[in-house]
Structure formats: structure tokens, C-alpha cells
Amino acid sequence: MAETVLSMARSMLDAAISKAASAAADEMSLLMGVRKNIWFIKDELETMQAFLVAAERMEKKDMLLKVWANQIRDLSYNIEDCLAEFMVHVASQSLSRKLMKLKDRHRIAMQIRDLKSRVEEVSSRNTRYNLIEKKQITRAIDERDSCLEDIRNQSANNIDEAELVGFSNPKQELIRLVDVNANNGPARVVCVVGMGGLGKTTIARKVYESMKNFSCYAWITVSQSFARMDLLKLMIKELFGDEALKRQLDGKVVREEYLASYLRKELLEKRYFVVLDDLWNIDDWKWIKTIAFPTNNNKGSRIVVTTRDVGLAEECTLESYGSFIYHHQPLETNDAIKLLLRKVRKSEEDMEKYENMRNIVTQIVKKSGRLPLAILTIGGMLATREVIEWQSIYDQIPLELESNRSLEAVRRMVTMSYNHLPSHLKSCFLYLSIFPEDFEIIRRCVVERWMAEGFIIARSGVSVEDVGNTYFTDLIKRSLIQPSRVNMEGIVKSCRVHDIVRDVMISISRDEKFAWSTLDDATDLAGSNFRHIALQGSWCPNKGLDWNHVRSLTVFGKRPMKPLPRSIGKLQGLQTLDMRHSHITSLPSEITKLQSLRSLRCSNTISMGSNLYLVYPMIWFMSTLCMPILFTPLFSPDERPQIRNLIHMAWTGRLTKSEGVRVPKGIRNLKELEILEIVDIERTSRKAVKELGELIKLRKLSVTVRASKQKSKILCSSLEKLTSLRSLFTQVAVAVYFLTSPSPAEVDFDWRSRGDA
């Protein structure tokens, strides 16, 4: 744990150093008389960072060193907060005007002076207590530069993590238990049971994908906490399609029993194959079995359940009249070695080529407990290191792995892999802890969030977005996140975080006061100063929480929240606000106080399906035209501006209806805003629509346009002023007909769903 604390402290220093460099370079710092102090703070932080690099390489890390690292982390947070406020004041002032209110100038100057004193004190403790000897300090490698080099030399190789070795026999055994050739008889429940990380989901998926001769299929991931209505809707959608679900929901007040009755009725005369992945408790199984599946289906249907609980597996198969439990075992040693070699891109011949490599590989596989998740995780770390370094990595594997093959062993492996992440990836990785269990995380959206939080810095001619995409790919290669959706070009478009990895991630995030994700309403956050907060319920601001430290707030709409509390204006340091699924219809005027805000997403997206083609036939034509641009190289780079121009002129809508929000007057105060979605132009005042043109840093804008011709002209006039705009989403063509600038070649019209997180 001490190593994790040191690693996180070093990562947090990056943001503080970057903020200090920007603040010191600003002319306002000279006029306020604080530039010298800020430069001193920056230099001291860089020195502390060098000491932390050395500390991470020390074999013994005592409690005193951990305490010192925690102090550095807290100090980094405070410095970042203070300088962020300073930069907001700077951005809102003109040198030709009064600098700022006298009390604000004095307060910020005093804060910087106090921080300088704290930096001196914390820095001196290293010498005073002899925490790290100077001879242990080595020059840190500039990891970001090497990462940028990887972008330029990135290979087109995409490794399919699902092609695991050693799964052929387990697959055949599970198929034998399922007995797909039995075309009659009652529905049979087959369970795959074993500890986390064994690959239960993988083997079930392989069997699921090979199934034929069934009337309908469904793959259902069951989280530890799930909404029953949502589960029933998902089953109907998976088994019978989107249209079937829409027919049941259209214009009705739907209750749980109604959907359950429909589901049982439709399944009664069908031969179905359903996988319930990651079932956790018996009560959930009893409810699903009773309410979703018919009791007298004699078509040879099959239900496959994956679980970690043997008792639950026995309960599930109780009525199947036989032993239909498959106990998934760790890999055979040879298969585990093959899997590790595949992950690190080495061969059997390489084990003879490199000195002592075979011995190290054998030891690592033994320590891993032959668990696929653990092997892929440690293999992802080894893949970025030279073989000569593998022995030192092996030496850090906790000794507990030799005797403890439980879930804790895998957690230890994940923690070690986290500690070996480059510092620029640590914050990006921990940030994923805000998402709910089994959540599909969209690559594009999470990269945008990393950008808004300042986790990504572009250098050497590489764009911030390209760097962020490489960060995402790097986390996949290290097996810390798993690919979920891959496009036709082999690019991972979304990911999920394995539940064990997520457990470790949450634990580290909470220990480091980095992020807090909760099902409650933040009442358990009193006295804490977390940077990132995610609520999976309603939001009731807690008086015991210092909201000034919060940098991002995300509300997942399990329980709809409306309206947005006016107390939102108290979150002065907020950079990201994401409430897309909370049914908010308008933003209070207090939102305009959040001058640090970079990303604002408030919407509720409703799928409209293929019926939209009947109303707007041009959508079908233009969607077809877009397909080569998105998925195939049929158009050369020189031709694409012309094609985009055609799309620009023919834009009429898309396949989702995004309910936007009313934006208040004063929105122009959010000068740092880069992402804004979704604005309901019809309900937003003309003055506020006009103010959109003053958001000069806006890169991405989404609007719903059902407004008058005059208001549409005002919108287009505002859009022409947004020189940084790179992505525009609108639903109705009237808005773009009046648009003359920016050039269609400069702006991407986003055709993808706004429902993704």
C-alpha cells in the first residue's frame, strides 16, 4: 500500500506543476507580486517529484515515507485549487481595467504565500527525517515523451484478448452439459462457477456464440445491484428486438408484472437460450426464475448462469434433475505460459534466447495462480518492459499469492500493475472508478472527460485527443480495462472494467481522496475532500462535504433528478458536470458561476428507431453516404472535405431524439467551456442563444432546434464566431442552412448516439 501512496502522490504532482508553470508565466502574477512565490512552488514540487521517483524504487518503504507522500498529495491538491482560482480571476480580467477586487487580490496572494511556506516545510521533512538519501535519486525518464513517440510508431496490430489458450476443453465440457441436441424437455439451467478472474464469462461467451437451432437468444449481465424493470426491458430487447420493446412501452404506464407477463407468454412456445452472466445472490435468481421464465416450457430451452457462489449454482440447478454445474478451473501450467507469452509478444524460442527467461516466466505463472485475469494483467505490465527487468517485477509480487488463491491474490496483482503504470496514466485509470459496475464506457467520451480534467497534455505536435486515445489503448494493452465494442477497422470503441479491477480501483481512489462513487446521496462523504464524485442516485448536497474541492460531478439517472439544485453554484472548482440521464429540463442561473467549467452535459436521449426514415427520407440517403467515411477508406483525404460539404448541406436529423435543456442568460461567463450538450434552442432565450457565440473555447456543441427561423439565424450567427468548434450536432436542417462559417470541412457533424457516457 505504501508503494501505491507514493505512486499516486507522484502522479498528482504533475497537475500541480503544470498549473504552477501556467500561473507563473501569466503577466498578472507579476503585477500581483506573486510570480516569485509561484516559481518557487513549481521548482520545489519538481524536486519532490524526483524524490518520489527514487522512493518508488526503494525496496523498503516505511510508514513515515507513506505519511510524507500523503502530505505531498494533499499539498498538490491545495496548490492546484488555489492556482486554478487565480487563473479564473485572470481570465475574467483585463489588464487595462482594475486588476480584480482588492479583497480577492489580497486573499489569493496570502494563499500563495501560505502555500509557499507549506511547500518549504513539507520539503524540509525529507531532509530532517532522512526519508530518502540523495544518492538514491536517479534521473526520471520523461514518460510522456516516450508515450508521444509511441503514437507516431503505433502498430496496426490489434490483439483479440478473447482468443485465450486453454479454453477449448472447458468449452466442449460446457457444451456437453448444455446438450444442445435435446430438442424437447423442460428448460435446463447450467451453471459455470468459480472465483473471479478464471474466465467464466469468456467460456460462456464462446458457447453462446456457437449456439444454433434456438428460436431466440439473450446475453444478460446481472450486476450486484440492478433495477428490475431495466432487466426485464433488456431481456425483451435482447430476445425479441427493439421494436418488440417499443410496442410494449409506447404510450403506456408500464408496470413490472406487465412486462414479466409478456416475457413469459412470448417464451412459452419458443426454444430460447439465455445467459445470465455474473449472478450474485439467490434472491435475485429466485425473482428472475419466477417472473421472467415460463414454468412449463418443454422445448429444450437452456439457461446458462455464471457465478462465483457454489451455493447459488446449486440453487439454480436444483430443479434440473442432474449435476449441471461446471466448476471452472485455473489454466494448466503450459496453457498459462502460452497465454503469458502471447500477451508479452514472445515465443517459446525467446525463452531459450534470453537468459533465465524460462525460469522467470514459470515463477510468474506460478505466482499468478494460473488465473487468466492475473496473467493478462501482469503480462500487460511485462509487455512494456525489457526481459532483463522481469526478475525485479517478479520480486515485487506479494508472497501471499503462493498460498492464497482467492480473490485477494488477483487484487494484489492489479494493485501491482497499477503501481507500474506511468504517472500520466494513473489519474486516467482511477477516473474510471466513477462509472457503475458493468458500465460500457465509450472511448470517445471518456477521452473527452480526461481532456476536460487536464489529465492529458499534448506536446511535440501531437493533439490532445490523439494522446488521450493512446492512453486508452495503453490501458487496454495492459489488461486493466477490457474491450467491449470493436469496429470494422479493429479499433476499440468502448470498454468495460473487470469487477475485480474496479474493486481495486475504487479502493485506491478512496484512499487517495481522488474519487468517490456511491449508490447513496453523498451523506457518507462528510469531512472528505474528494476530487471526483459520482452519484448513482439522487443528489442532495451534504453540508459536511467541502464542495470547493470537487472537480467533476457525475449523476447516473437510476433515480431521476429534476430540477438541478441551485446549490450547484457553490462548486466553484467544478470542471466537469455530467447529468445526461437525470431528466433535467433547464439549468439554473447559478450554473453561470462555475467559471472553471470545461464540460457540461445535461440531456436525456430517446431512441427513435427506423421510423425516422419514413419522415425524413434524406436521412437514409445521407446515412448511407456517411458509411464509407466512417468505416471504409473509399474516400481519399483530398475528397473528404467535398463529401463533408454535401453532408453539411443535406443534414436533416438522426436516429435519436435528444431532449435538451434550457440554457440561462449569462452562459457567456463560462469562458473555459469546451463541451456543451444538449441545448434546447426553442426554450432558450434569444439573448442566451446569442451568448453562445462568446464561448470561444467551445470545441463540441449539441443543440436541438425546433425554433423559429429568426432564432435559428441567431444560432447560426453565434456558431460562426466559434472558431474552436470541431464537432456540431443538430437535429433539424433549418439551423445549418443559414451557416456560412466555419467551413463544413472544419467541423465534424456527429452521427453517433448521444446516449453514451
N, C-alpha and C positions, 0 to 999 in steps of 0.2 A: 504493500500500500504506500510505503514511503516513496518508492520509485514513481508511482502514479502521481503523487502530490508534486514531486519535483518536475515531472514531465509536463503536468498541467500548468504549473507556475511559469515555466519557460515559455509555453505556448501563449499564455495570457500577456506576457511582456511584449510580444510582437505588436499587439494592438496599441498598447500604451506608448511604445517607442514611436510607432508610426504617427500617432496623434500628436505627440510632443514635437516631432520634426515639422509637421504641418503648422502647428501653432507658433513655433519659434520663428518660422520663415515668414509669417504674416507681419505686415508693417504695423498693424495695430498693437502687436506685442511690444514693439519698440516704443510707441507713443505712450503706452500704459506703464512702461518701465518694468516689464516682467520678462522681457526676452532673455536676459542673462540667467534668470532663475529657471526658465523653461529649458534652455540649452543644458544647464547643469543637470536637471532632472533626466533629460534624454541620455546624457553621457553616463550617468550613474546607472540607469536602467540597463544600458548596453553592457556595462561591466558586470552587473548582477546576472545578466543572461549568460555571459561567458562562464561565471562561477557555477551556474546551474547546469550547464553542459558538462562541466567537469564532475559535478556531483552525481549526475546520472550515470557516469562511467565508474563511479566508486563501487567497490564490492560491498562495503558496509555502509548502511545509511541509518543513523540513529534517530531517535525521537526529536532531538534538538534541531537536526537538519530539517526534519519534516515541519516543525514549528516555524522555522525561518522561511521555508518555502511558502507556507500558508500566509505569512506576513507579507511576503513579496506579492503573492496573488491578490490579497486584499488591497495592498497599496496600488497595484496596477489598475484595479477596478476604480479606485478613488481618483487616480490621475486621469484615467480615461473619461470619467464622468465630468470632472472639473474642466478639462480642456475641451470636451465636447460642448459644454455650456458656453465656454469662451468663444469657440468658433461660431456657434449660433448667433451670439451677440455681434460678432464681427461681420457675419454675413448680412445682418439686418441693418448695419450702419453704413454711412457714407463718410469718408474722410473729410469731405467738405462741410459736413454737419457736425453737430455736437457728438462727441465720441460715443457716449452712452450715459445713462443716468449715473449721477455721481455715486449713489449708493451701490449700484451694480458694479461699477468700476472698482470701488473700494473693496467690495465683498470678494470679487473674483481675484483681485490682486492679493488679498490676505490669504485666500485659499491656496493660491500658488505658492506663497511664501511658506505657509504651514506644510504643504506637501514637500517642499524642498527640505525642510527640517526633518520630516519623517523619513525621506529618502536617505538623508545623511545618517540618521540613527539606525535604520534597518541595514544599510550598507556596512556600518561600522561593527555590527554584531558578528559578521563573518570573521573579522579580524580578532575581535575581542574574545570570541569563544573558539577560535581556531577551527571553524567548521570545515573549511576546505583550504588545504595548503596550496600556495601559489604554484609549486612545481607540478601540481596535478592539472593545472589549467592547460588545455590544448586548444588550438585554433579550431573553431566550429566551421564545418563545411556549410557553404551557403546552399541550403537545401532547395530554396526557391529557384535559384538559377539552374540547378540540375533538373528541377521539375519542368521549367520552361524549355530546356533542351529536349526533354522527353516529348514535349508537344510537337516539336519540329520533326523528330525522328520516330513518331508514334507508328508502330507497326499495324498493319491491317489485320493481323491475327486476332481472331475472336474465339476464345476457348469456351466451349459449351460445358459449364460446370455440371450439367445434369448427366453427362456421359461418365458416370462413375464406374470404376472397375469393381469387380467382386459382387455385382448385383444380379448377375444372370441366374444363379441358382435360387436366391431368395425370390426373384420374380416368378420363376417356374413353380416354386413351392406355394406361393400365394395364389397363383392361377389354379393350382390343383385344389386348394381349399375353396376357392370361389366356384369351381366346377361349372364353367360357363355352358357346357353342353347339356346340362339339365334344364330342359325347356318347360318343365312344369314343377309343381310342388310349391309350398309356401316360401315367402321371401326369406332368404338366408342372410344372417349377419356374420360377417367375417371381420375379426379384429387383428390389427397389427399393433403389437405392444412392445415397448422398450423405452429406455431412457432418452432424454433429449440429445440430439446430435448424432444418433445412429443412422438416420436416413429413412425413417418411417414414411415421411411424406414422399420422398423420391421413389421408393419402391411402389407405393400406392399409385403414384402418378404414372409410372411405367405400365402398370397393369391396366389402369384406367384408359390410357391412350391406345392400348392394344385390344380393347373390348369391341366386339361386333355383335350383331344379332339381338340387340336390345332396342326397344321402342324409343326410349329417351334416356338421357344421361345428365348427371349433375355433379359438379365438384363444389362442395361447400366447406369453407374454412370456418370452424367454430372457435371463436375467441373465448377467453376465460369469462368475459362479460359481454353478452350480446343482447340486442333488442329483439324480442320475439317476433314482432311484426316485420322487422327488417329481414330476419332469417326466412320467414315464410315468403316474403316477396322475392328474395333471392332464389329460393328453391323453385318457385313458379317460373321465374325468368330463365333459370338455367335449364329446367326440364322442358318448358313449352315455348320459350321465346319472349321477346319484348312485347310483341303485340298481345299475347295472351294476358300478360300482366296489366297492360294498359286497359284492356277491356274490363278487367275486374276492378280497376281503380277509377275509371272515368266517371266523373260526376257523382260519385258515391261516398258516403261516410262509411268507410270500411272498418270492420272490427276483426279482431284476431280469429274468431271462430268462423267468420265468413270465408276468409282465405284458406283456413285449415280444411273446411268442408269442401271447398272447390278442389284443393290439392288431393284430398283422399278420393274424391269422386273421379277425378281425371286419372289417377294412378290405379284405380281398382281393376281395370281391364287392360292395363299395359304392363309390359315386361321392362322394368326400369333398373338402372344401375346408378347408384348414388354413393359417393364417397363423402363421409363426414370426417374431415381432417382436423386433428388436434382437439379432440373432445376431452374435457377436463373433469366433469363430475357426473355422478349417477343421476342426480335430479334433472340435469339438462337432457340426458339420454332418455329418461322416462317421459319427459314432456315431448321431445321430438318424436319418439316412437308412437306415443298415444295420439298426438294431434296431427301429425303430418303423414303417417303411413297407414294405408287401409289394413284391417286385421285379417281379411280373407282373400288376399291376392294369391292366386295359385298359378302364376305364370312363370315361375322360376326367377323372380327378381332377386337382386343382390344389393346388399348394403355393406360397404367396407368402412370400418371405423379405425382411425389411428389415434392412439392414446399412450400416455406414459404410465397409466394406472392399471395394474393387473386386475385389481378388484373390479374396476369399471369394465374391463374387457370381459370378465366372467359374467357380469350382469348383462352386458349387451348380447352375449351368445347363449344366454340361459335357455331361450326358447327355440334354439336352432337344432336341438336334438343331435348333438355331436360336438366334438372338440374342434372348433373353428377359430382358434386363436393361433396366430403366427407370432412367435417370440423372436423378434429381430435381434440378431447378434452382431457384435463388432466384426469388422473385416478380418479375414485371415491375414496373417502377417505378410505373406507375399503380395496379396492384393493391396494391403495398406502401403507397402513400399512402392508398388506401381503407381498408386494414386498420388503419393507424395512426389515421386519423380515426375509425373505428368504435370503437377502443379508448378514445380520449380523448373520445368522445361529441361530436364536432364534425362539421360538414358542409363540402361544397365552398363553400357560401355564406359560411361562417365564415372561410374563408381569404381572402376579399375584405374581410370585415368588420374583421378585426384587422390592424393594421399589421404588415407584414413576416412574417405568419404563414406564407404560402405558401413564402417563401424558407427559413424555419427548418424547416418540415416536409420540404421537399425535401432539405435538408442532412442532417437526422437520418436520413431513409430511406437516403440515400447512405452515411452513416457506418455504418449498421446492416448493410450488405452485403445488404440486401433479404431477410434471413433472418426467417421468421415468428417464431421464438422471441425473437430480439433485438428485433424490432419490438414484440411484445406486452409484453416486459419493460420496455423504455424507455417504451412507451405507458402502462403501468400507473403509472409514476412521473409522467409528464406529466399524467395524468388528475387528479391531486390538486394540481396547481399551476396558477396563473394563466398565461394565454398570455404575459403580459409577462415571466415568469420562464423561458420556454423557451429563450431565447437563452443564458442563463447555464448552463443544463443542457447545451445543445449544446456549449458551450465546454469542458466537462469531459470530453466523450467522448474517450477516448485517440486520439491521432493515428495509432496503429498500424492502426486499422480501415480507413484509406484503402487500404493496400497489403496487409494481411494478412486474408484472408477465411477463415482456418482457424478451428478450434475456439477458439483463443485469443481471437479477436475477440469471440465470444459470451461467453466467460468475463469479459472486460473489461466487457462490458455488464452482466452480472449483478452484478459487484462494484460498479459504479457505482450500480446500482439498490439494492443493499444499503446503501450509504453514505447514500442519501437516505431510508432508512426512518426513521420516527420512533423515538426511542430506546426506547420501550416495546415496539416490535415486533422489535428486533434480537435480543434473547435468545430470544424465541419462535421466530423464524426459524431461528437457529443450532441450537436444540434439536432441530429435525427431522433434523439430521445423524446422530443416533444410530440412525435406522431403516435397515435394509438397503436395498440397491438394489431398485427396483421394488416396494417395500413399499406396500401400501394402508394409509394412515394414517387411522384413524377419527376424525372430527371430535370427537365427544363425549369420547373417551378422551384425545386429545392436549390438549384444553382442561382436562381434569381434572389432567393432569400439569403443565401451566403453572400451574394454581392451587396445586398442591402445592409447586412450586418457588418460589412467591412472585413470579412474573413479572407477575401481574395484581393490580391494586389497585382495588377498587370505591369510587367516590365519588359524591356528588350523587344518592343514592338509586337507583343502578344496581347490580344484583347482580354479583358477581364472575364468575359463569358467563355472564351476558349480555355483559359486557365481553370475556371470552375468546372467545365466539362471534363478536363483531365483529372481534377481532384476526384470527381465522381467515379470515373473509370478506375482510378487508382484504388479507391476503397473497394470496388468490385474485385479487382485483381487480388487484393489482399484477403478476399473472402470475408470481409467484415459486413458487407451487405450482399444480398443475393439478387441476381437479375430476375425481373418479373415479366416484362414485355420487351421483346427484341424485334426491331423492324426488319424489312426485307434486305437491308444492307448490313445486317448484323450488329447494328448499334443498339445498345441497351437504352430503352426509353423510360423505364421505370424500375424500381427496385423494392424489395421488402427487407426488413431487418429480422433475422432469426430471433426467436423469442429469448434464447439464452444470451445471445449477443446483446439484445435490448436490455435484459436484466442487468448485465454488467455496465452497460452504457448509462442507464438510469442511476445506478449506484454511484458511479464516478461523478456524474453530473451533480447529484445532490451533495456529495461530499465536498465538491469544489465550488458550491454555490453558483453553478453555471446555469442549470436548467431544472425546472420542476414541472412534471406532468401529473395531473391529478384528475380523478373522476369527481372530486368534490368541488366546492366553490371557493377554494383557496383559504378556508378557515384554518387550515393546518399550517399556514405559512407565516404565522405571527413571529416577529422577531428575526425573520430571514431576509436576506438581500439578494435574491436570485436575479440573474440577468435575463433569463428567458422563461416565460411561463406559458403553459398550455393547459387549458381547461376543457375537459370533455363533458362538462355540464353547464349550468348557468353561471353567470358571473355576478358576484356580489362583492365589491371591493372590500377587502379586510383592512380595518384600521390599524392592525398591528404590523402590516407589511409596508415597508418603505418602497413605494411605487416609483420613487425617483430613480432607482437603480435599474428598473426594468427596461430592457432594450427591445424585446419582442413579446407580443401577446397574441396568442392564437386560441380561438374558441371553436371547438368542433361541435357541430349542432345536434348532439343527441337529444338535448332539451332546448327547443327553440328559445332564442333570447331576443326580445324586442320591447322597447326601443333600446338603442345604445345608451348606457348611463352617461349623464352629463359629467360625472366624475372622471371621465376619460381624459379630460383636460389636465388632470393632475399628473399624468405620466409624461413629464417634461422631457425625459431622455428617450422616449419611445422612438424606435427606428422602423419597426415592422408591426403592422396591425392587420391581422388576417381573421376575418369573421365571415367567410364566404357562405357558410352553411347555417347561419343563425337567423335567417329570415328578417334581417334588418331592412327597413324601407327608407330610412333617412338618417343623415348624420347630423348630430347636434352642432351648434355653432362653436362649442368648446373644442371641437376637433381642430380648429384653426390655430389653437395654441401650441400644437405639437410641432414646433419648428424643426425638430430633428428627424421628423418622419420621412422615410425614403420609400416605403412600400405600404400602400393602403388598398386592401382588398375586402370589399363587402358586397356580397351578391348571393343570389340563390338561383342556380341553373336548373332548368327543367328541359328534359329531352323532348323534342317534338317529332322525332322519328321521320319516316319517309313520306308522311303526308304532306310535308312542306314542299315536296317536289311538284305536287299537283297544283299548289297555289302559285309557286314561283318556278316555272319550268326552267328558267335560265340558270337556276342554281344547279340543276342536274348537269347542264352543259358545262358550266364553269368548273364544277367539281371534277368532272371528267378531264377537263383541260389541266386542272391542277395536279392530277395524279402523277404525270411524268416528272413534274418539278419536285414533288415531294419524295418520290420513290425510285425513279429511274433516271439515268443520265442522258435522256433523249435530247435535251436542250443543252447547247454549249453555253458557257458563261456569257459570251457575247450576245446570245439570243435571249437570255432570261430577262433583261430589262424590258424588251418589247413584249414578251409574254406577260410579265407583271403589269404592264400598261393595259393590256387587254383585260386582265382580271380586274384591275382597278376600275376601269370604265364600266364593266359588266356586273360589278358587285351588287348583290341583292339580298343576301342573307346567309343563313347557315342552318344546320340541323338541330340547333338548340335554342331555346328561348331563355335568355339570361335576364332575370329580374334585377334591374339596377337599383341604385339608391339615389335619393335626392341629396345633392351637394349644397352646403350652405354658402352664403356670401362670406368672403374672407378667405376662401380657399387659396387665394394667391399668396397668403402668408407662408404656405408650405413650400418654401423655395428649394428644399432638398429633395422633394418628392420625385422619384424616378418611375414608379409604377402606380397606376391608379385604375381601379376597376371595381365595379362597373357603374358608370354614371348614367342615371335616368335623365336624359336631356329634357323630356317632356315636363317632368315635375321640378326640374331645377330652374331657378330664376334666370332671366337673361343676363343679369349682372354677373351671376356666378359662372355661367357658361362663358361669358367674355373673359372672366378672370382666369379661366383655364389656359389662356394664351400667355399668361405670365409665369407659368411653371416651366421655366426654361430648361430644367434638367430632366424633364419627363421623357423617358425612353419608350414606355409602353402605356397605351391608353385603350380602355374598352368603354364603349358607350352603347346605350340602347336609344335609338332615335325613332320616336313616334310623335314628332313635334311638327310645328308649323314650318312652312317654307322659310319664313323670316328667321326663326330661331335656328334652323339648320344653317342658314347663311352665317349667323353669328358664330356657330360652332366651327364652321369651315374657316372663318376669319381667324379664330383662335388657333386652329390647327396649323395654319400657315406660319404662325410665329414660333411653333415648337421645333426648333432646328435640331434638337437632340432626339426627336421621335424616330423610333425604328420599328415599332410594331403598333398597328392600329386595328382594333376590332370594332365593327359596327354591324347592325342588323339590316338596315334599310338603305337602299341605294341613294335616296334623296340627299343624304349627307355628303356623299363623295362627289356628286355631280357638280357641286359648287367649288370643289377643292382644286386649286391650281398649283399649290406648293405646300409641302415638299413634293418633290418629284416622285411619281409612283415607283420608280426604280430604287428610291432610297428608303421606302417604307415597306415592311412586310405586313401583309394582311393575314391575320392568324385564323387558320381554318380549323384549329383543333378545339376540343371541348374545354369550356371554362369550368367544368365541374371538378377538375383535377386539383390536387393540393400541391 
